[in-house]
Every structure is written in C-alpha cells, then in structure tokens.
Amino acid sequence: MEPGEEVVLTVVADEPEAEILCGLLQANGIDCAYRDTEAIDSPLEDFTAAGAREILVRPADLEAARALLPDSA
C-alpha cells in the first residue's frame, strides 16, 4: 500500500492487536497497514508496542474490511 492511498478503518489498543487484525484482513485478501496514532507522545514510543494504533486500508476495501471487524455483528 502506497502512502496517501489509505483510510483509517479503526483504532486498536496496541501493536499486538494491530498485528492480529491485519492478519485477519490479509487472510481475507485485504491489504492493510497500521501506524501510531497522535495519542502516543512518549520518548519510549519507538521502543514499545504500547499505545493505540490506526489500522489502514484502501478506500475500495473499507466496507469489506468493516464487515470483518469482530464487533461489527
């Protein structure tokens, strides 16, 4: 996924949760990525998996990705 072509699908609590959700999306053919949110503002942010992460997908995949979210039922 090229920078600038993504939209935020959701925000998760931390990096391990972001890894799990991206794995689910990728297993269903949806390209995704994640990044730190603006909420992280700590000198340790580059050394820890703590802190919220934004899950990013392509705009064309947004609805399909939302349907896969665990709490979309």
ZIWO-V487976 format. One record per residue. N is the residue number from 1. RES is the residue in one small letter. PSI is psi in whole degrees, -180 to 180 (999 if undefined). NEAR is the number of other C-alpha atoms within 10 Angstrom. D_LAST is the distance of its C-alpha to the last C-alpha in Angstrom with 1 decimal. Layout:
N RES PSI NEAR D_LAST
N RES PSI NEAR D_LAST
This chain:
1 m 128 11 27.5
2 e 143 6 30.3
3 p 138 5 30.4
4 g -11 7 29.6
5 e 16 10 27.4
6 e 159 19 24.1
7 v 157 16 21.5
8 v 121 16 19.5
9 l -50 20 15.8
10 t 174 16 15.2
11 v 132 17 17.5
12 v 168 18 17.4
13 a -36 13 19.8
14 d 177 16 22.3
15 e -43 19 23.7
16 p -40 13 22.6
17 e -37 16 18.9
18 a -41 23 19.6
19 e -44 16 21.3
20 i -47 11 18.4
21 l -41 22 15.8
22 c -36 21 18.6
23 g -42 16 19.3
24 l -47 16 15.9
25 l -46 21 16.2
26 q -36 14 19.8
27 a -21 10 19.2
28 n 18 12 17.3
29 g 17 12 20.2
30 i 119 18 19.1
31 d 135 17 21.9
32 c 168 22 21.1
33 a 172 21 23.1
34 y 159 21 22.9
35 r 162 14 25.5
36 d 151 19 26.6
37 t 171 14 25.6
38 e -17 10 28.4
39 a -23 9 27.6
40 i 121 14 29.5
41 d 77 10 33.2
42 s 147 9 35.0
43 p -20 8 38.0
44 l 3 10 36.1
45 e -28 12 33.0
46 d -6 10 34.4
47 f 4 8 35.0
48 t 153 10 31.8
49 a 4 16 28.2
50 a 154 15 27.4
51 g 153 17 25.8
52 a 149 20 22.8
53 r 141 25 22.1
54 e 132 21 20.7
55 i 127 23 18.9
56 l 139 23 20.5
57 v 168 24 19.9
58 r 147 20 21.9
59 p -37 13 21.2
60 a -23 11 21.0
61 d -1 17 18.1
62 l -49 16 16.0
63 e -43 12 13.6
64 a -39 13 13.3
65 a -41 25 12.9
66 r -37 14 10.1
67 a -23 11 8.1
68 l -11 14 9.0
69 l 138 14 8.2
70 p -35 8 7.2
71 d 26 7 5.5
72 s -6 7 3.8
73 a 999 6 0.0
